[in-house]
Amino acid sequence: MFYQRPTLSKFLIEHLRGAPSEQDLSALLVDVAAAVKTIAAVVAKGQLHFRGEAAPDRATVNVHGEVQKPLDVLTNEIVLRHCEWGGLVAGMVSEELDEPYPIPADHRRGRYLLVFDPLDGSSNIDVNVSVGSIFSVLRHDTEAPPGPRDYLQPGHRQIAAGYAIYGPTTMLVLTVGNGTHGFTLDREIGNFILTHPDLRIPSETSEFAINTSNERFWEPPVQRYVGECKEGRSGIRERDFNMRWIASMVAEVHRILMRGGVFMYPRDTKDPKKPGRLRLLYEANPMALLVEQAGGRGSTGRGPLLDVQPESIHQRIPVVLGSHEEVERIERYHREFEDGTDRPFVSPLFNERSLFRPEAL
Ligand SMILES: O=P(O)(O)OC[C@H]1O[C@](O)(COP(=O)(O)O)[C@@H](O)[C@@H]1O
């Protein structure tokens, strides 16, 4: 019976019972879940929410120079308002804000830092494709208000991470360090119900996700991996692969958690100063923790994502996530490329081994 399945609150109480120092974490995650329910309602209304006001008239530009849609701004406000009041967080970093958000002086400060992307994949909103919110929780164990440097903690120091996906159903997928668990929003009773306990990613896969329009800018190890997948059963992988690209990282990672696969947003050699598109603190790290807690692997292509020491709050990073053996293979291809022992892959695009070796940059 559905009522025998735990709600999110019951799950958190049970899973954090042995960690008295983290009792506030349950309360914070319940606040995050309340923000997610509000965002789910707003996203589901779409343009109805704006009573016919044309989105482009109200679009602004965020810290990254990207167009902020009204929903980006609104969902950012929703997370801030739900999480600032409870005395649980010491500060917040959002994709939509240039600087960390300080807790207002009339609110108590807590011991956690919340970093989040309130509406990932928001360019998909106009075409009614799944979008999501991503968040990560770090510790802040001092009384002093946090400065930007306090947020620069490697991903393995996250004490909780998760995402919400606003699709045909709204789901919250969460880890507090003991597995990755999926909850489905039951709109009739207003609760998240544990529907996908202990998700496990198959270690091998025959599905990959990458934006192939950037193929000419990928580094050779990525060209080699994808090239070999595309060769199918007549190539060295001896099996056919399938490709998916939704352009919504949350939806992509959700698919991988459900049935395996690899997601890549690799380094782009057209601009060596821009190491990838996705943000380390509030996109790559939480997703890497969720994937690793489900038995997968999160990598930059060259090593574990969760070991990267962040240098700035909005830092970008190359991302390779998913089935363990496939991610390890991609890391091996990077090593072999760097020590010159890689198998030449002749790209049908260029009909030569590669245009991009680091020394050419
Ligand atoms: O448009 P591209 O290059 O395919 O990029 C898609 C990627 O950008 C993202 O949408 C992130 O971009 P936003 O931060 O603008 O939402 C990811 O969710 C997705 O994987």
The ligand as a MOL file (V3000), in Angstrom:
LIG
                    3D

  0  0  0     0  0            999 V3000
M  V30 BEGIN CTAB
M  V30 COUNTS 20 20 0 0 0
M  V30 BEGIN ATOM
M  V30 1 O 22.9710 23.6920 -25.0090 0
M  V30 2 P 24.0000 22.6470 -24.7290 0
M  V30 3 O 25.3780 23.0710 -25.1240 0
M  V30 4 O 23.6240 21.3360 -25.2780 0
M  V30 5 O 24.0830 22.5370 -23.1260 0
M  V30 6 C 23.1620 21.8360 -22.3830 0
M  V30 7 C 23.5890 21.8480 -20.9500 0
M  V30 8 O 23.3960 23.1320 -20.4150 0
M  V30 9 C 22.5850 23.0530 -19.2480 0
M  V30 10 O 21.2780 23.3330 -19.6490 0
M  V30 11 C 22.9850 24.0120 -18.2180 0
M  V30 12 O 22.7000 25.2870 -18.7060 0
M  V30 13 P 21.9090 26.3420 -17.8080 0
M  V30 14 O 22.7910 26.5350 -16.6060 0
M  V30 15 O 21.8300 27.5470 -18.6730 0
M  V30 16 O 20.5810 25.8050 -17.4590 0
M  V30 17 C 22.6640 21.6180 -18.7840 0
M  V30 18 O 21.5290 21.2910 -18.0570 0
M  V30 19 C 22.7790 20.9000 -20.1090 0
M  V30 20 O 23.4580 19.6820 -19.9850 0
M  V30 END ATOM
M  V30 BEGIN BOND
M  V30 1 2 1 2
M  V30 2 1 2 3
M  V30 3 1 2 4
M  V30 4 1 2 5
M  V30 5 1 5 6
M  V30 6 1 6 7
M  V30 7 1 7 8
M  V30 8 1 7 19
M  V30 9 1 8 9
M  V30 10 1 9 10
M  V30 11 1 9 11
M  V30 12 1 9 17
M  V30 13 1 11 12
M  V30 14 1 12 13
M  V30 15 2 13 14
M  V30 16 1 13 15
M  V30 17 1 13 16
M  V30 18 1 17 18
M  V30 19 1 17 19
M  V30 20 1 19 20
M  V30 END BOND
M  V30 END CTAB
M  END
